[in-house]
Amino acid sequence: MDLKGKSLLVTGGTGSFGQKFVDLILAVAPDLDRLIVFSRDELKQHDMALRVRDPRLRFFIGDVRDVERLQRAFNDVDYVVHTAALKQVPACEYNPLEAVKTNVIGAENIINAAIDRGVKRVLALSTDKAVNPVNLYGATKLCAEKLFIQGNAYSRYGEPKFSCVRYGNVVGSRGSVIPVFAKQRETGTVSITDKRMTRFWITLDQGVQFVLHCLERMQGGEVFVPKIPSMNILNLADAIAPGCRTEITGIRPGEKLHEVLVSTDEARHALELPEMYVIKPAHAWWKMESWQEGKPLPDGFTYTSETNSEWLSGDDLRKMVADVIG
């Protein structure tokens, strides 16, 4: 993607994804004018500024709940990658209004500020938990997806363009089960909710590369879903804590046995490309290209972690885990 002379802002830029995204952009876009980290945590911004010494990097203290602050931050910004969210399922259940304020109202604020300040493209990160949600976190992300997609109907002269990226669990992100298993292995026992459980799995590097690819290709209105492998929770536990005893604790409230990235209903207006699925909007009141290279999905298609055709081997998992926990 040609970022020469452009300004790019990432919300939640001090998070796991945001920091990796900043590192990649600064490395691959030498002619980028500005890269702005927008987040609430001044200590993390300070630490990040010490780690990443680059004159193109800017830091902006702010909260996506504050639309006036967003409007100030979005001045002369070309592209926005929106990663800020409340993501911990139990915390969202216990603090439902806070989850709505950040994940839903925050999405509305991003859309309004982008339109008011003339941003060209906004790409928002979503999650597999937004598909057929069973917890509040997933429900707020589903609502945010709908807001961003239909935000295109409010754009003047075809800009800003709004799209979403949706993928599964990220290796090494905050809240991942990996550090939990790593700590539990010291006791010789690893707790697993259900041995049948499967999850989609993607590395931070893969997620960042996919987001950058979609930021370049987006036309406005798509939900992009990468083709990524699945893993079984027992295999993951064995890769992190080989030889440890497993204790089955039972599935937790708000948890699924298997995750879905493309539902059967969405598949009817989705297309398959070699590296991803593109879910087109069910209702598009704006001009949109047809993605001629995409192939329609067969009737009844669904993309789930249980029926996925690509699975991580034990060696794959051990390598991925080694990169994260050493």
N, C-alpha and C positions, 0 to 999 in steps of 0.2 A: 504494500500500500504506500502510495506517495504521500508523505507527510511533510514535504518541504514547505517551510514557512507557516505551518499550521500550528494551532494550539489545541491541546487535548486535555480534558479534565477527567479524573477518575474519582468517583465518590467512594467512600470507604477505602481510600487508597493506602491506609496503614494496616489493613487486614492481610491475611495470608495471600489471597489472590492479588490484591492491589499491589503489594510489594513486589511480587513476582512479575506482574504486568509492567510496573515501572522499570524494573531492571531490563526486561526485554525491549521495551520501546526505546529506551535510551541507547541500547546497544545496536538496534537495527535501523534507527531513524536519526542519523547524524545531522540532518537538516531540519529537524523539528524545532520550531520556535520556542514553544513552552509546553511543559508537562506539569499540570496542577494536581496536587493531592488535596482532596477535600475530605476532612474527617473531623471527629469530635475530640480526639485524644492528642493533647499537645505534647505529652511525654513521648508517645510513639512517633509523632512528627519530628521531635527533637532527635530521637535516636536514629530515625531514618535519614535525617539531614546529615548526621555525622557519618553514617555508613555510606550514603550515596552523595558524593560531592560532585555535583554537576550544575553549572550555571543556568541550565535550562529548566531545572526543577524548582517549582514553587510550592508553597504550603499555605493552605487556607483553612483556618479553624471554622467549623460550621456544622450544622445539623440539617439533614434533609427535611426535617419538620419545619424549618424556618425558610419560607419562600423568599423573603426579602434578602436573606443572606445568599441564597442560591442565585438570585438575580444579579447580585453584585459579583459573585464568583464567576458567573457565566458570561460576563462582558468580554467580547472579542474571542470567545471560545468557538472552535469549529466542530469538535467532536466530544461527546460525553460517553463514558462507559460507567454505568451505574451498578455498583456492587454493594453499596451500603444497605444493611438489613439487620433486623433481629432474627437470629437463625436457630437458636437453641429451642427445641420443641418443648421441653418442660417449662422453660422460662416464659415462652409465649403463651402457654396454657395458663400459667399462674398470673401473668400480666397481660391479659388479652387486649385491653385498650392501648397499652404501650405498643404492642405488636401492630395493631391497626394504624396507630399514628405514624410509626416509622415505615412500615412496609406498604401501606395503602395510601395514606395521606401524603407520605413522602414521595410516592410515585406520582401522585397528582401534582405535587410541587415541582418535581423535576420536569414534568411535561409543560406546565405553565411557564416556568422560567426559561426553558429552552425555546418555546415559541416566542416569548416576549423579547428575548435577547438574540434571536436570529441564529441559534445553533444549527448546524447543517445535519448532523446525525446523532442519534442517541441509541445506544445499544444497552439493554438491561439484562442482568444475569438473573435467571430463574432456576428452578430445581425440579427434579422428578417428583418431588412431593406435591407439586402443584397439580398433578394429574390425579383425578379421582381422590381429592384430599380427604384424609381421615383425622387431621389435626389442624389447629388454628394456623400454625406456620404455613402449611401447605395451602390453606384457604386464602391467606393473605397474599401469597405469591401468585395464586391463580387470579385473584382480583387484580393484582398489579400487572400481570400479563395482559389481561383484558384492557386495562387502562392504557398501557403503552401501545398496544396494537391499534386501538381505536383513536389514540392520540393523533394518528395520521389524518383523520377526518377534520381536525382542527387546524392543520398546518396550512399556512398561506403560501401559494406559489410552489407547492411541493416540498417545502422545507419548514421545520425539521422533518427528517424521516425517523420513525421509531420502529425498532424491532427488538426481539428478545432472543437470548440463547438459553437453552434448557439442557442441563446435563445432570449426572448422578454424583455420587460421593467422591470427594476429592482427597487423594492421598496426601497426608501431611497438613491438611487444613485444621484450623482450630475446631475442637469438638469432635474430631475424628476418633473412631474406635481404636486406632492403632496405638496411641500413647496409653490408652486404658489397658489394652492387652500387654503392652510392654511393661507397665508397672505391675500388673497382676502376675506376670511370669516369675517375679521374685518370690512369690508365695507358693509357686508350684501348682496353682489352680487358676484357670481362666473361666470367667462366667460368660455364658452364651444364653441369649433369650430363647432361641429356637434353632435346632440344628439344621432345619430345612431352609433357613433364611438365605436369600440371595440378594446381591446388590450390584448395580452398575458401578464401575470404578474408572476413574480418570486421574492422571497426575496433574499437578499444578502447571507444569510446562505445557502439557497437552491442552489444558483448558485455556491458558493464555494464548497459545498459538491459534486455537479455534476461534476465540473471540476476535482476534486481530483479523483473521480470514473473513469472518462474518461482517465485521465492521466495514471491510472493503467491498463486499459483495451485496450487502443489504440494499433493498429497494424501498423498504418501508412496509411493515405489516406482517413480516414473517416471524415464525418461531423456529429457530434453527436447533436441530438435535443432532449431535455427533454420533457416529457409529462407534461405540466403545464396548469393551468386554465386560462380562459378568464374572462374579466370583461367589463361591459358597462361604458362608461365615466360618464353618469348621475348617476349611482349607486355609482361610486367612489366619485363624487362631493358631493353626499348626505351623504356619510360616513364621509367625512372630514369636510363639512360645512352644517350640517343639518339645515333645515329651511331657508337657504339662497335662494335668487332669482337667477335664472340662466339666463344669457344673451348669446344668440347664436350669435357668431361673424363670422361664416363662415369658411370653411376649408382653411387652409393656403397652400401656394405653397410648393410643396415637401412633402405634408402630405397625408397619405392614410386613408380611412375610416376604413379599416380592415387590419390586418397584416397577413403575410403568413410565416410559418416556414418550410414547405415542399411543394414545388410546384408540380403540376401534372407531369411535365416532370421528376423531380427528383425522384418522387415516383416509377418510373419504375425501378430504380436501388437502391431502399432503402428497408430496412427491419424493421419490428416492433419487439421490445422486450418489456417486461412488463413495463419498466420504461422509455423507450426512443425509438426514431427512429434512425437508423444508415444509413446515405446516403453513399453508396459506390462510389468510383470514376468511372466516365463514361469511362475513359481511364487509366488503370493501367498497367504501364510498369515495375512493380516490383512485387515481390512475396508477396501475401497477403492471409491470411486465409479467409475462406468463411463465418464466423459467422453462423455456422450451427444451432444455437439456434434461429436465427431470422426467422420471418415469412414474406414472400413477401406481399406487399400491393396490394389491389384490383385495378383493372384498373380504372383510373380516380380519384384515391384518391388524396386529397389535405388536408393539415393541416393548417387551418386558424383560426383566432381568432373569426370569425363570426360563423363558423360551428362547433366549438369545442364542444365536448360532456361534458366537465367539466367546470363549471362556479363558480366563487366566489360568495357566498351569501353576503348579507348586513352585517351579523355578522362577516363573514370572513374578509371582507374589513375593518370593524371598528377595528378589532383586529390588523390587519397588520398595519393600519394607526397609531393606538395608540402606537405601538412599535417604530414607526419612529418619530412622532411629539409629542408624550406624551399626 
